[in-house]
Amino acid sequence: MSEGDRVLVHGGGGGVGHVAIQLAKSLGAHVITTASAGKRAFVEGLGADEVVDYTKVDFAEAVHDIDLVLDTLGGDTAERSLDVLRPGGHLVTAVAEEDATLIAKFAAAGRRFSGIAVDPDPVALRGLAGLVERGELRVHVPETFPFERVADAHRRLESGHLRGKLVLTV
Ligand SMILES: NC(=O)c1ccc[n+]([C@@H]2O[C@H](COP(=O)([O-])OP(=O)(O)OC[C@H]3O[C@@H](n4cnc5c(N)ncnc54)[C@H](OP(=O)(O)O)[C@@H]3O)[C@@H](O)[C@H]2O)c1
């Protein structure tokens, strides 16, 4: 990603999205994100330049000329994101990494589709720690659960409408 790139982060209020907004801003991107109305102030506070309330507006109609989409939803959202990418643009998904059909469909349209999976990476983690120390990255924790309540934590996660990340203490 280069400075000035237009980046679309899907689900910007969630665990992955709220970190992605801050990382994209720290690299100088213009960040657009989808979030429901209750999370507008939250994602703007993280640096989002534009917020699309996906419950009222179709992102595929409202957004265009995107260099990079970060997809945290998969399915229809991933597929329809093809329309918002500029030629040569790239969608990176956290949820549909192996979707050969979408990889081929994006390639045929002159765009790229690829997946990421979290791997322990000390060098990258040191970089993130540096951003935290400089105040350029913060992780929002709405709730902390003791290990005995792991099932409750999972139920909260499965709601699909979290703000930030839950913490489990062991
Ligand atoms: N590949 C990897 O290594 C990796 C790592 C971590 C997570 N993941 C995966 O990434 C996905 C996202 O994880 P997460 O922790 O960010 O989830 P999360 O914390 O539950 O957040 C999901 C967010 O999506 C928003 N949302 C729901 N429906 C939406 C829609 N139609 N359009 C736009 N936003 C919508 C919700 O906000 P509203 O309240 O605004 O609806 C919520 O903030 C999960 O499937 C997870 O398994 C993958």
The ligand as a Tripos MOL2 file, in Angstrom:
@<TRIPOS>MOLECULE
LIG
   48    52     1     0     0
SMALL
NO_CHARGES

@<TRIPOS>ATOM
      1 N1         -7.5080  -14.7150    8.5800 N.am      1 LIG1
      2 C1         -7.2000  -14.5110    9.8470 C.2       1 LIG1
      3 O1         -6.0710  -14.7760   10.2940 O.2       1 LIG1
      4 C2         -8.2500  -13.9490   10.7750 C.ar      1 LIG1
      5 C3         -7.8570  -13.3310   11.9840 C.ar      1 LIG1
      6 C4         -8.8680  -12.8000   12.7820 C.ar      1 LIG1
      7 C5        -10.2000  -12.8870   12.3930 C.ar      1 LIG1
      8 N2        -10.5150  -13.4960   11.2210 N.ar      1 LIG1
      9 C6        -11.9010  -13.5690   10.7590 C.3       1 LIG1
     10 O2        -12.2670  -12.2730   10.3290 O.3       1 LIG1
     11 C7        -13.6670  -12.0930   10.5100 C.3       1 LIG1
     12 C8        -13.9100  -10.8030   11.2490 C.3       1 LIG1
     13 O3        -13.3990  -10.9440   12.5610 O.3       1 LIG1
     14 P1        -13.6330   -9.7950   13.6280 P.3       1 LIG1
     15 O4        -12.9250  -10.2520   14.8580 O.co2     1 LIG1
     16 O5        -13.2700   -8.4810   13.0480 O.co2     1 LIG1
     17 O6        -15.2220   -9.8840   13.8230 O.3       1 LIG1
     18 P2        -16.1300   -8.9890   14.7560 P.3       1 LIG1
     19 O7        -15.2870   -8.3770   15.8230 O.co2     1 LIG1
     20 O8        -17.3120   -9.8090   15.1150 O.co2     1 LIG1
     21 O9        -16.5630   -7.7900   13.8210 O.3       1 LIG1
     22 C9        -17.4070   -7.9180   12.7620 C.3       1 LIG1
     23 C10       -17.8540   -6.4800   12.4060 C.3       1 LIG1
     24 O10       -18.5450   -6.5450   11.1890 O.3       1 LIG1
     25 C11       -19.5940   -5.5850   11.2190 C.3       1 LIG1
     26 N3        -20.6020   -6.0590   10.2850 N.ar      1 LIG1
     27 C12       -21.5150   -7.0620   10.4190 C.ar      1 LIG1
     28 N4        -22.2020   -7.2180    9.2650 N.ar      1 LIG1
     29 C13       -21.6920   -6.2980    8.3880 C.ar      1 LIG1
     30 C14       -21.9660   -5.9720    7.0270 C.ar      1 LIG1
     31 N5        -22.9110   -6.6170    6.3050 N.pl3     1 LIG1
     32 N6        -21.2400   -4.9920    6.4270 N.ar      1 LIG1
     33 C15       -20.2750   -4.3410    7.1100 C.ar      1 LIG1
     34 N7        -19.9710   -4.5890    8.4060 N.ar      1 LIG1
     35 C16       -20.6750   -5.5710    9.0270 C.ar      1 LIG1
     36 C17       -20.0390   -5.5250   12.6720 C.3       1 LIG1
     37 O11       -20.3400   -4.1850   13.0040 O.3       1 LIG1
     38 P3        -21.8050   -3.5710   13.1160 P.3       1 LIG1
     39 O12       -22.1840   -3.5810   14.5560 O.co2     1 LIG1
     40 O13       -21.5750   -2.2250   12.5530 O.co2     1 LIG1
     41 O14       -22.7150   -4.4670   12.3080 O.co2     1 LIG1
     42 C18       -18.7620   -5.8830   13.4470 C.3       1 LIG1
     43 O15       -18.1250   -4.7120   13.9620 O.3       1 LIG1
     44 C19       -14.1800  -13.3480   11.2600 C.3       1 LIG1
     45 O16       -14.7770  -14.2250   10.3190 O.3       1 LIG1
     46 C20       -12.9120  -13.9460   11.8400 C.3       1 LIG1
     47 O17       -13.0220  -15.3490   11.9830 O.3       1 LIG1
     48 C21        -9.5700  -14.0210   10.4050 C.ar      1 LIG1
@<TRIPOS>BOND
     1     1     2 1
     2     2     3 2
     3     2     4 1
     4     4     5 ar
     5     4    48 ar
     6     5     6 ar
     7     6     7 ar
     8     7     8 ar
     9     8     9 1
    10     8    48 ar
    11     9    10 1
    12     9    46 1
    13    10    11 1
    14    11    12 1
    15    11    44 1
    16    12    13 1
    17    13    14 1
    18    14    15 2
    19    14    16 1
    20    14    17 1
    21    17    18 1
    22    18    19 2
    23    18    20 1
    24    18    21 1
    25    21    22 1
    26    22    23 1
    27    23    24 1
    28    23    42 1
    29    24    25 1
    30    25    26 1
    31    25    36 1
    32    26    27 ar
    33    26    35 ar
    34    27    28 ar
    35    28    29 ar
    36    29    30 ar
    37    29    35 ar
    38    30    31 1
    39    30    32 ar
    40    32    33 ar
    41    33    34 ar
    42    34    35 ar
    43    36    37 1
    44    36    42 1
    45    37    38 1
    46    38    39 2
    47    38    40 1
    48    38    41 1
    49    42    43 1
    50    44    45 1
    51    44    46 1
    52    46    47 1
@<TRIPOS>SUBSTRUCTURE
     1 LIG1         1 GROUP 0 **** ****
